[in-house]
Amino acid sequence: MLSRNALNVVKNDLIAKVDQLSGEQEALKGDLEAARQAKLRLENRIKDLEEELRRWAWPAGRGSR
């Protein structure tokens, strides 16, 4: 009977830990998705700025020849 109670305690502790880790995993999935979206926005902004730089640099480079 004592070993059965000990096993139940361990089982309940493990179930609680799985629940905790599952919650943390869900939170981290949300953080990861937010980071991916931020990265995509920044990559798009970089592309826009690079294109703007090319537009500004092209006439200046053309005039110096």
N, C-alpha and C positions, 0 to 999 in steps of 0.2 A: 504493500500500500504506500509506503514511504517513497519508494522509487517511482511509483506511478505519479505521485504528487510532484516529485522533483521534475519528472519529465514534462508534466503539464506546465510547471512554472517556466521551464526552459522553452517549451513550445510557445507559450504566451509571450515571452520576451522576444522570441524570434519573429512572431507575427507582428508585434508592435514595432520592431526594427524595420521589417519589410514595409509596413505602412508609412513609417517615417521616411524611409528612403524613397518610396514611391512618390510621396509629396514633394520631396526635394527634387526628384527627377522631373516632375511636372513643372516646377518653378524654373529649373535650369533650361528646360525645353523652351519655355517662354522667353527667358533671357537670351537664349541662342537665336531664336527667331527675330527678336528685336535687334540683336547685333547684326544678323544677316541683312535685315532691312536697312539698317544704318549704313552698313558697308556698301550696299547697292546704291543708296542715295549719294554717298560720297564718291563712289566710282563714276556715277553719272555726272556729278558736279565737276570732277576732275576732267572728264571728257569735254564738258562744256567749256571749261576754262582753257584747256589745251586748244580747242577750236578757236576760241576768241583770241588767244595768243597768236595762233597762225594767221588769223585775219589781220591783226595789228602788225605783225612782223613782216608779212608779205609785202605790203606797200613800202615799208622802210627799206627792206632788202632790195627791192626793185629800183628804188630811187638812188641807191648808192652805186649802181653799176654804170 
